[in-house]
Amino acid sequence: MFVRIALLLIATVFAVAVAAHRSSGAGPEHRYLVKPGDTLWSIATAHYAGDPREGIWKIERRNGLAGATIQPGERLVLPAN
């Protein structure tokens, strides 16, 4: 009887572990193609609420940018809010 309960408990724990998935809770990242005239400020203002400087920081950090210079045609990953 004890073995059956232990096996049932192990199977339940395993099923829950397989069914569960990790969630960042912030939503997916988006890709953005830089257009002529775009700046990090304009992109951050259009895609993030609040202070654009925080959005710029997120974009720079996620894309490994050393500064605020971006070029048309460049593809950026916009992190979730």
MDTraj code that builds the backbone (N, CA, C; nanometers):
import mdtraj as md
import numpy as np

residues = "MET PHE VAL ARG ILE ALA LEU LEU LEU ILE ALA THR VAL PHE ALA VAL ALA VAL ALA ALA HIS ARG SER SER GLY ALA GLY PRO GLU HIS ARG TYR LEU VAL LYS PRO GLY ASP THR LEU TRP SER ILE ALA THR ALA HIS TYR ALA GLY ASP PRO ARG GLU GLY ILE TRP LYS ILE GLU ARG ARG ASN GLY LEU ALA GLY ALA THR ILE GLN PRO GLY GLU ARG LEU VAL LEU PRO ALA ASN".split()
xyz = np.array([
    [0.0833, -0.1185, 0.0000],
    [0.0000, 0.0000, 0.0000],
    [0.0883, 0.1256, 0.0000],
    [0.1927, 0.1254, 0.0843],
    [0.2810, 0.2411, 0.0929],
    [0.3513, 0.2657, -0.0404],
    [0.3900, 0.1590, -0.1083],
    [0.4600, 0.1706, -0.2364],
    [0.3686, 0.2335, -0.3409],
    [0.2424, 0.1953, -0.3433],
    [0.1471, 0.2526, -0.4383],
    [0.1290, 0.4025, -0.4142],
    [0.1158, 0.4408, -0.2892],
    [0.0983, 0.5827, -0.2558],
    [0.2240, 0.6610, -0.2941],
    [0.3410, 0.6036, -0.2665],
    [0.4660, 0.6705, -0.3007],
    [0.4786, 0.6852, -0.4525],
    [0.4467, 0.5804, -0.5274],
    [0.4537, 0.5880, -0.6733],
    [0.3531, 0.6878, -0.7290],
    [0.2339, 0.6910, -0.6725],
    [0.1326, 0.7868, -0.7148],
    [0.1784, 0.9294, -0.6865],
    [0.2386, 0.9513, -0.5716],
    [0.2898, 1.0831, -0.5356],
    [0.4033, 1.1249, -0.6301],
    [0.4930, 1.0352, -0.6585],
    [0.6041, 1.0643, -0.7495],
    [0.5516, 1.0945, -0.8895],
    [0.4553, 1.0164, -0.9359],
    [0.3977, 1.0382, -1.0688],
    [0.3269, 1.1734, -1.0757],
    [0.2581, 1.2110, -0.9694],
    [0.1888, 1.3394, -0.9647],
    [0.2879, 1.4552, -0.9680],
    [0.3921, 1.4453, -0.8882],
    [0.4951, 1.5500, -0.8860],
    [0.5603, 1.5621, -1.0234],
    [0.5907, 1.4510, -1.0859],
    [0.6512, 1.4521, -1.2185],
    [0.5577, 1.5160, -1.3207],
    [0.4291, 1.4813, -1.3172],
    [0.3320, 1.5367, -1.4114],
    [0.3192, 1.6874, -1.3943],
    [0.3174, 1.7347, -1.2719],
    [0.3089, 1.8787, -1.2464],
    [0.4361, 1.9483, -1.2954],
    [0.5507, 1.8882, -1.2721],
    [0.6776, 1.9480, -1.3160],
    [0.6847, 1.9568, -1.4679],
    [0.6342, 1.8583, -1.5376],
    [0.6361, 1.8587, -1.6838],
    [0.5360, 1.9608, -1.7375],
    [0.4208, 1.9714, -1.6760],
    [0.3161, 2.0613, -1.7233],
    [0.3468, 2.2079, -1.6921],
    [0.4181, 2.2335, -1.5852],
    [0.4501, 2.3704, -1.5474],
    [0.5539, 2.4273, -1.6425],
    [0.5457, 2.5559, -1.6687],
    [0.6461, 2.6206, -1.7512],
    [0.6840, 2.7541, -1.6888],
    [0.8030, 2.7962, -1.7208],
    [0.8555, 2.9190, -1.6647],
    [0.7919, 3.0385, -1.7347],
    [0.7619, 3.1418, -1.6579],
    [0.7021, 3.2612, -1.7137],
    [0.7703, 3.3837, -1.6576],
    [0.8105, 3.4740, -1.7470],
    [0.8696, 3.5991, -1.6997],
    [0.7610, 3.6960, -1.6587],
    [0.6382, 3.6723, -1.7043],
    [0.5262, 3.7567, -1.6671],
    [0.5257, 3.8908, -1.7386],
    [0.6251, 3.9193, -1.8194],
    [0.6332, 4.0489, -1.8829],
    [0.5928, 4.0442, -2.0302],
    [0.5737, 3.9281, -2.0843],
    [0.5383, 3.9172, -2.2246],
    [0.6610, 3.8964, -2.3114],
    [0.6362, 3.8726, -2.4391],
    [0.7473, 3.8408, -2.5289],
    [0.8253, 3.9649, -2.5717],
    [0.9478, 3.9418, -2.6161],
    [1.0271, 4.0492, -2.6738],
    [0.9812, 4.0687, -2.8185],
    [1.0038, 4.1890, -2.8700],
    [0.9665, 4.2192, -3.0080],
    [1.0898, 4.2646, -3.0852],
    [1.0895, 4.2403, -3.2130],
    [1.1978, 4.2857, -3.3001],
    [1.1539, 4.4147, -3.3678],
    [1.2492, 4.5043, -3.3872],
    [1.2203, 4.6333, -3.4479],
    [1.3263, 4.6640, -3.5530],
    [1.2835, 4.7019, -3.6725],
    [1.3737, 4.7401, -3.7801],
    [1.3861, 4.8924, -3.7769],
    [1.5071, 4.9405, -3.7554],
    [1.5312, 5.0848, -3.7451],
    [1.5073, 5.1499, -3.8806],
    [1.4267, 5.2580, -3.8796],
    [1.3946, 5.3330, -4.0007],
    [1.4755, 5.4621, -4.0040],
    [1.4915, 5.5224, -4.1210],
    [1.5612, 5.6508, -4.1270],
    [1.4933, 5.7527, -4.0355],
    [1.5708, 5.8239, -3.9588],
    [1.5179, 5.9246, -3.8670],
    [1.4878, 5.8713, -3.7278],
    [1.4891, 5.7402, -3.7087],
    [1.4656, 5.6827, -3.5766],
    [1.5810, 5.7142, -3.4829],
    [1.5472, 5.7346, -3.3582],
    [1.6463, 5.7456, -3.2513],
    [1.6031, 5.6521, -3.1406],
    [1.6938, 5.6201, -3.0508],
    [1.6529, 5.5367, -2.9367],
    [1.5436, 5.6066, -2.8573],
    [1.5518, 5.7384, -2.8492],
    [1.4504, 5.8141, -2.7756],
    [1.3132, 5.7962, -2.8397],
    [1.3053, 5.8093, -2.9729],
    [1.1754, 5.7965, -3.0400],
    [1.1215, 5.6539, -3.0302],
    [1.2098, 5.5551, -3.0395],
    [1.1666, 5.4152, -3.0275],
    [1.1168, 5.3881, -2.8859],
    [1.1923, 5.4346, -2.7857],
    [1.1521, 5.4129, -2.6462],
    [1.0208, 5.4838, -2.6153],
    [1.0029, 5.6054, -2.6676],
    [0.8788, 5.6801, -2.6438],
    [0.7591, 5.6071, -2.7035],
    [0.7786, 5.5473, -2.8216],
    [0.6689, 5.4784, -2.8899],
    [0.6352, 5.3429, -2.8288],
    [0.7322, 5.2784, -2.7633],
    [0.7099, 5.1410, -2.7176],
    [0.7068, 5.1218, -2.5661],
    [0.7438, 5.2229, -2.4902],
    [0.7481, 5.2094, -2.3438],
    [0.6762, 5.3260, -2.2789],
    [0.6019, 5.2971, -2.1741],
    [0.5336, 5.4019, -2.0986],
    [0.6303, 5.4631, -1.9977],
    [0.6038, 5.5854, -1.9600],
    [0.6863, 5.6486, -1.8578],
    [0.8089, 5.7167, -1.9160],
    [0.9119, 5.7253, -1.8357],
    [1.0355, 5.7940, -1.8718],
    [1.1068, 5.7195, -1.9848],
    [1.1269, 5.7839, -2.1009],
    [1.1934, 5.7165, -2.2132],
    [1.3357, 5.6727, -2.1813],
    [1.4011, 5.7381, -2.0851],
    [1.5392, 5.7004, -2.0523],
    [1.5475, 5.5563, -2.0036],
    [1.4456, 5.5108, -1.9322],
    [1.4449, 5.3708, -1.8874],
    [1.4305, 5.2765, -2.0060],
    [1.3457, 5.3125, -2.1027],
    [1.3307, 5.2319, -2.2243],
    [1.4586, 5.2280, -2.3045],
    [1.5281, 5.3432, -2.3151],
    [1.6558, 5.3486, -2.3863],
    [1.7561, 5.2558, -2.3186],
    [1.7616, 5.2610, -2.1873],
    [1.8548, 5.1750, -2.1125],
    [1.8261, 5.0277, -2.1405],
    [1.6978, 4.9903, -2.1404],
    [1.6606, 4.8508, -2.1668],
    [1.7034, 4.8080, -2.3073],
    [1.6786, 4.8949, -2.4053],
    [1.7136, 4.8625, -2.5441],
    [1.8655, 4.8497, -2.5585],
    [1.9395, 4.9463, -2.5025],
    [2.0855, 4.9419, -2.5106],
    [2.1406, 4.8146, -2.4461],
    [2.0906, 4.7846, -2.3283],
    [2.1391, 4.6679, -2.2549],
    [2.1073, 4.5379, -2.3289],
    [1.9843, 4.5247, -2.3775],
    [1.9417, 4.4000, -2.4437],
    [2.0174, 4.3765, -2.5741],
    [2.0518, 4.4855, -2.6447],
    [2.1159, 4.4735, -2.7748],
    [2.2670, 4.4922, -2.7700],
    [2.3222, 4.5120, -2.6503],
    [2.4665, 4.5271, -2.6354],
    [2.5209, 4.6518, -2.7028],
    [2.4422, 4.7582, -2.7027],
    [2.4858, 4.8820, -2.7651],
    [2.5787, 4.9575, -2.6714],
    [2.6862, 5.0119, -2.7275],
    [2.7826, 5.0882, -2.6476],
    [2.7391, 5.2334, -2.6335],
    [2.6484, 5.2779, -2.7189],
    [2.6009, 5.4157, -2.7148],
    [2.4636, 5.4244, -2.7780],
    [2.4207, 5.5468, -2.8029],
    [2.2856, 5.5689, -2.8536],
    [2.2796, 5.5751, -3.0060],
    [2.3894, 5.5478, -3.0737],
    [2.3924, 5.5554, -3.2195],
    [2.3359, 5.4278, -3.2804],
    [2.2336, 5.4458, -3.3643],
    [2.1742, 5.3333, -3.4378],
    [2.1670, 5.3728, -3.5849],
    [2.1616, 5.2739, -3.6719],
    [2.1611, 5.2965, -3.8164],
    [2.0339, 5.2390, -3.8783],
    [1.9792, 5.3063, -3.9811],
    [1.8647, 5.2493, -4.0526],
    [1.8984, 5.1101, -4.1042],
    [1.8034, 5.0202, -4.0919],
    [1.8234, 4.8816, -4.1336],
    [1.8694, 4.7911, -4.0208],
    [1.9141, 4.8505, -3.9119],
    [1.9577, 4.7714, -3.7962],
    [1.8360, 4.7068, -3.7305],
    [1.8529, 4.5855, -3.6852],
    [1.7436, 4.5153, -3.6169],
    [1.7713, 4.5173, -3.4667],
    [1.6725, 4.5657, -3.3918],
    [1.6839, 4.5730, -3.2463],
    [1.5815, 4.4794, -3.1839],
    [1.6177, 4.4250, -3.0695],
    [1.5228, 4.3488, -2.9896],
    [1.4718, 4.4425, -2.8826],
    [1.3397, 4.4597, -2.8767],
    [1.2790, 4.5446, -2.7752],
    [1.2313, 4.4560, -2.6611],
    [1.2956, 4.4663, -2.5460],
    [1.2559, 4.3830, -2.4320],
    [1.1132, 4.4161, -2.3878],
    [1.0502, 4.3197, -2.3267],
    [0.9157, 4.3414, -2.2726],
    [0.9216, 4.4448, -2.1610],
    [0.8095, 4.5093, -2.1404],
    [0.8023, 4.6142, -2.0370],
    [0.8300, 4.5621, -1.9015],
])
top = md.Topology()
chain = top.add_chain()
for i, resn in enumerate(residues, 1):
    res = top.add_residue(resn, chain, resSeq=i)
    for name in ("N", "CA", "C"):
        top.add_atom(name, md.element.get_by_symbol(name[0]), res)
traj = md.Trajectory(xyz[None], top)
